[in-house]
Amino acid sequence: MQIYEHEIPSGSRLYFGKSAKIKRRIERLASELLEEKGFSEIITPFFSYHQRFGLKEQKLLRLSDESNHEVSLRGDSTIDVVRIATRRLKGQNQSKWFYIQPVFCYPSMEFYQIGAEMLGSSELGLCVSIADELLSKLELSTHLQISNMRIPHILCELLGLDMSVFEQGRIEILLAKNIPWLSSLAKASTKSDIKALLSIVPEELKDSLELMLRLGKDYKNAVYAPIYYSKMRYYEGLFFRFLKENSILASGGVYEIEALTCAGFAVHCDNLIESLTKEF
């Protein structure tokens, strides 16, 4: 197969004219907003020695350094931000960092992200608020989906289920058990649904549901997905997504890396640019 000089690899990104202008506007608004909220910018190296340890299920683009040690193109920003900030920059007295940069995965995929991480904090409400404010500045109408990754784990322990039930969205397996509270949990989507569940679910689930309610209490556009589970590598607690139609514009959650609890989120720039290009 002949490759022409003007061709670009499948999965790589090209922005020009209108789309490039939108991209720069998003980045400007995001950087100004995050700096106002007390975040400092960090730009991490494109290459990493350690990504393979944190991204076991993701196919990385790998190569070797001059000593033949394996390195990879950055497949994730969160892992490197936490490691660099806690080890190389620990004297900076700064725990809130943001970045605007691409990540890569095999064979030739690139994704632009704007992300923010709060080290040593589980204050996910601030992440939701910042993402919501950015999307509002861009005049996008979205809805906020709130989940808690702990709930599928608890259900697996209580009912002897395999996590693949939740990874594959096999709701019919839950409904087939004919357990009233489980059926209600599987179908819940509104604030009133979640509140009603608190009086009927097992005690082990109540704290996780209450955390979901607290996170969404100030948002009229919030929907709840208590059995949603996404293999997002390190997110294992509260999790949120801002959605427009079927497109994920931003997502984030509480996570733990090397015993440090953090909260963070990412704006998925490519999806955001596509949505804005359609609207304007």
Summary of the structure (lengths in Angstrom):
residues: 280
radius of gyration: 20.2
end to end distance: 37.6
largest distance: 64.8
contacts: 840
relative contact order: 0.16
helix: 39%
strand: 25%
